[in-house]
Amino acid sequence: MHSSKNLFYLMAALSTAAAGYGQSTNKWEKSAALGLTLTKGNSDTLLFTADALAKKKWTEDELSLGASISYGEQSDVKNNEAAKGFAQWNHLFSDRFYGYGRIEALHDAVADVEYRVTLSPGVGYYFIKSDTMNLSAEAGPGVVFEKQGSAEKTYLTARIAEKFDYKLNDRARLWQMLEFLPQVDNLDNYIINAEIGVEAGLTKKTSLRVVAQDTFDNQPAPGRKKNDVKLVSSVVVKF
């Protein structure tokens, strides 16, 4: 689980570095969740998950941090070990148009991905931006460093993403995300990430979250399936 620990250390360092940056217009929004996951694809098992999220906004900047781990065993044999994390910084050029820098890191032992690190700058635009609803699209170039199976490689990619978030009321919200990452000189090598989730408050500080996640890797490691689907139910604590 060393990879998962390193990802959490990275997220914590970025959070600390940003704590005093700029003029704050909002407090940190932080949450941690523990849950039970049903996976279908490269693994068919029940496993435990944990994740942490943090967001903050300044007058002209936005910062989002996230990290998650999953681990499972069957008959005392480890059958799932994954960790991922991301950090994204947005700088607003206007109320809706922004530039961004993003880093993502992934380790998935079951999918035979020792590591995959993606760096991607780009631009984004809020088509809808309000206190209750946000819809944005992002696009830009990127570079991927990965070890998948026994092969290590570095390649250029493009990133096209769409995000939607809707606050139903003070205690409930839903969201959706779609991301497309093709290798620019080999379009047969691409990854699609999708997520849809809903969260409903139980108390002022706790809520129930249900998330469906789908990762499609058109060129997986040898002997692995292309598609991984996860359905995650978790209890969330906000602080």
C-alpha positions as CSV (number, residue, x, y, z in Angstrom):
1,M,0.0,0.0,0.0
2,H,3.0,2.3,-0.3
3,S,1.6,3.9,-3.5
4,S,-1.6,4.9,-1.7
5,K,0.4,6.5,1.2
6,N,2.5,8.5,-1.3
7,L,-0.7,9.8,-2.9
8,F,-2.1,11.0,0.4
9,Y,1.2,12.7,1.3
10,L,1.1,14.5,-2.1
11,M,-2.5,15.7,-1.5
12,A,-1.7,16.8,2.0
13,A,1.4,18.8,0.8
14,L,-0.6,20.5,-1.9
15,S,-3.3,21.4,0.6
16,T,-0.8,22.9,3.0
17,A,1.0,24.9,0.3
18,A,-2.3,26.4,-0.9
19,A,-3.7,27.3,2.5
20,G,-2.4,30.9,2.5
21,Y,-2.6,31.6,-1.2
22,G,-4.6,34.6,-2.5
23,Q,-7.7,36.3,-1.1
24,S,-10.1,33.6,0.1
25,T,-13.7,33.9,-0.8
26,N,-14.7,30.6,0.7
27,K,-13.7,28.2,3.4
28,W,-12.2,24.8,2.6
29,E,-14.9,22.2,1.8
30,K,-13.4,18.9,3.1
31,S,-14.9,15.4,3.4
32,A,-13.8,11.9,4.1
33,A,-15.7,8.7,3.2
34,L,-15.6,5.0,4.1
35,G,-17.6,2.6,2.1
36,L,-18.3,-0.9,0.6
37,T,-17.7,-1.4,-3.1
38,L,-19.1,-3.9,-5.5
39,T,-16.8,-4.3,-8.5
40,K,-17.4,-6.0,-11.9
41,G,-14.7,-6.5,-14.5
42,N,-11.1,-7.4,-13.7
43,S,-12.3,-8.3,-10.2
44,D,-15.6,-9.6,-8.9
45,T,-15.6,-9.1,-5.2
46,L,-16.6,-7.0,-2.2
47,L,-14.0,-4.6,-0.9
48,F,-13.5,-1.6,1.4
49,T,-12.9,1.9,0.1
50,A,-11.8,5.2,1.5
51,D,-11.5,8.6,-0.1
52,A,-10.9,12.2,0.8
53,L,-11.8,15.4,-1.1
54,A,-11.0,19.1,-0.5
55,K,-12.0,22.2,-2.5
56,K,-11.4,25.9,-2.0
57,K,-12.1,29.1,-4.0
58,W,-10.4,32.4,-4.1
59,T,-11.3,35.5,-6.1
60,E,-9.7,34.3,-9.3
61,D,-8.6,30.8,-8.4
62,E,-10.0,27.4,-7.6
63,L,-8.3,24.4,-6.1
64,S,-9.5,20.8,-6.0
65,L,-7.7,17.8,-4.3
66,G,-8.7,14.2,-4.0
67,A,-7.3,10.8,-3.1
68,S,-8.8,7.3,-2.7
69,I,-7.8,3.8,-1.9
70,S,-9.4,0.4,-2.2
71,Y,-8.3,-2.9,-0.8
72,G,-9.9,-6.4,-0.7
73,E,-9.3,-10.0,0.2
74,Q,-11.0,-13.3,-0.6
75,S,-10.2,-16.4,1.4
76,D,-7.2,-14.5,2.9
77,V,-5.8,-13.8,-0.5
78,K,-5.5,-10.2,-1.6
79,N,-7.6,-9.6,-4.7
80,N,-7.8,-5.8,-4.9
81,E,-5.3,-3.0,-4.3
82,A,-5.8,0.4,-5.9
83,A,-4.9,4.0,-5.1
84,K,-5.5,7.2,-7.0
85,G,-5.2,10.9,-6.5
86,F,-5.6,14.2,-8.3
87,A,-5.0,17.9,-7.9
88,Q,-6.4,20.6,-10.2
89,W,-5.9,24.3,-10.1
90,N,-8.1,26.7,-12.1
91,H,-7.3,30.3,-12.8
92,L,-10.3,32.4,-13.9
93,F,-9.7,34.8,-16.7
94,S,-13.4,35.9,-16.5
95,D,-16.4,34.7,-14.6
96,R,-16.7,31.6,-16.8
97,F,-13.5,31.1,-18.8
98,Y,-10.4,29.7,-17.1
99,G,-7.1,27.9,-17.6
100,Y,-6.2,24.9,-15.5
101,G,-3.3,22.6,-14.6
102,R,-4.1,19.0,-13.5
103,I,-2.1,16.0,-12.2
104,E,-3.6,12.6,-11.8
105,A,-1.9,9.5,-10.4
106,L,-3.1,5.9,-10.4
107,H,-2.0,2.5,-9.1
108,D,-4.2,-0.5,-9.8
109,A,-2.7,-3.9,-9.0
110,V,-5.7,-5.9,-10.4
111,A,-5.6,-4.1,-13.7
112,D,-1.8,-4.6,-13.7
113,V,-1.1,-0.8,-13.8
114,E,1.9,-0.3,-11.5
115,Y,1.6,3.5,-12.0
116,R,0.0,5.9,-14.4
117,V,0.7,9.7,-14.0
118,T,-1.0,12.2,-16.2
119,L,0.0,15.9,-16.4
120,S,-2.4,18.1,-18.4
121,P,-2.7,21.9,-18.8
122,G,-5.7,23.3,-20.7
123,V,-8.6,25.7,-20.8
124,G,-12.2,25.3,-19.5
125,Y,-15.5,27.1,-19.7
126,Y,-18.5,27.2,-17.3
127,F,-21.6,27.0,-19.5
128,I,-23.7,27.1,-16.3
129,K,-22.4,28.7,-13.1
130,S,-24.5,29.4,-10.1
131,D,-24.8,28.5,-6.4
132,T,-26.9,25.4,-7.2
133,M,-25.8,24.2,-10.7
134,N,-22.5,24.1,-12.6
135,L,-21.8,22.7,-16.0
136,S,-18.3,23.0,-17.5
137,A,-16.1,21.6,-20.3
138,E,-12.3,21.3,-20.4
139,A,-9.8,20.5,-23.1
140,G,-6.0,20.5,-23.5
141,P,-2.9,18.5,-24.2
142,G,-1.2,16.2,-21.8
143,V,1.6,13.7,-21.2
144,V,1.2,10.2,-19.6
145,F,3.9,8.3,-17.8
146,E,2.9,4.7,-17.1
147,K,4.0,1.2,-16.3
148,Q,1.3,-1.2,-17.5
149,G,2.2,-4.9,-17.3
150,S,5.9,-5.2,-18.0
151,A,5.9,-2.2,-20.4
152,E,7.0,1.3,-19.3
153,K,6.2,4.1,-21.7
154,T,5.6,7.9,-22.0
155,Y,3.3,9.4,-24.6
156,L,1.4,12.5,-25.5
157,T,-2.3,12.6,-25.0
158,A,-5.3,15.0,-25.4
159,R,-7.8,15.5,-22.6
160,I,-11.4,16.3,-23.2
161,A,-13.7,16.5,-20.1
162,E,-17.2,17.5,-19.1
163,K,-18.4,18.0,-15.5
164,F,-21.9,18.6,-14.1
165,D,-22.9,19.3,-10.5
166,Y,-26.4,20.1,-9.2
167,K,-27.3,21.0,-5.6
168,L,-30.9,19.8,-5.2
169,N,-31.3,21.4,-1.7
170,D,-29.2,22.0,1.4
171,R,-28.7,18.3,2.0
172,A,-28.7,16.6,-1.4
173,R,-26.7,16.9,-4.6
174,L,-25.9,14.9,-7.7
175,W,-23.0,15.1,-10.2
176,Q,-21.7,13.5,-13.4
177,M,-18.3,13.5,-15.1
178,L,-17.0,12.2,-18.4
179,E,-13.3,12.3,-19.5
180,F,-11.7,11.1,-22.8
181,L,-7.9,10.6,-23.0
182,P,-6.6,9.4,-26.4
183,Q,-2.9,9.0,-27.3
184,V,-2.3,11.6,-30.0
185,D,-0.2,9.4,-32.3
186,N,-2.1,6.2,-31.7
187,L,-5.8,6.7,-31.5
188,D,-6.4,3.0,-30.7
189,N,-4.9,3.7,-27.3
190,Y,-7.4,5.6,-25.3
191,I,-9.0,5.7,-21.9
192,I,-12.5,6.8,-21.0
193,N,-13.4,7.7,-17.4
194,A,-17.0,8.2,-16.3
195,E,-18.7,8.9,-13.0
196,I,-22.2,9.6,-11.8
197,G,-23.1,10.0,-8.1
198,V,-25.7,11.2,-5.6
199,E,-25.3,12.3,-2.0
200,A,-28.0,12.9,0.6
201,G,-27.5,14.3,4.1
202,L,-28.1,12.2,7.2
203,T,-27.1,14.9,9.7
204,K,-25.4,18.3,9.4
205,K,-22.0,16.7,9.2
206,T,-22.7,13.2,7.7
207,S,-24.3,12.0,4.5
208,L,-24.8,8.9,2.4
209,R,-23.1,8.8,-1.0
210,V,-23.6,6.3,-3.9
211,V,-21.3,6.5,-6.9
212,A,-21.0,4.5,-10.1
213,Q,-17.6,4.7,-11.8
214,D,-16.6,3.2,-15.2
215,T,-13.1,3.1,-16.6
216,F,-12.6,1.8,-20.2
217,D,-9.0,1.1,-21.3
218,N,-9.0,0.2,-25.0
219,Q,-5.5,-1.3,-24.7
220,P,-5.3,-2.9,-21.2
221,A,-2.4,-5.0,-19.8
222,P,-2.1,-8.5,-21.3
223,G,-4.7,-10.8,-19.9
224,R,-6.9,-8.0,-18.5
225,K,-10.3,-6.8,-19.5
226,K,-11.0,-3.4,-21.1
227,N,-13.8,-2.3,-18.8
228,D,-14.0,-1.9,-15.1
229,V,-17.2,-0.8,-13.3
230,K,-17.5,0.0,-9.6
231,L,-20.6,0.8,-7.6
232,V,-19.6,2.4,-4.3
233,S,-21.8,3.1,-1.3
234,S,-20.2,5.1,1.5
235,V,-20.8,7.2,4.6
236,V,-19.3,10.7,4.3
237,V,-18.1,12.9,7.1
238,K,-17.7,16.6,6.4
239,F,-15.3,18.8,8.4
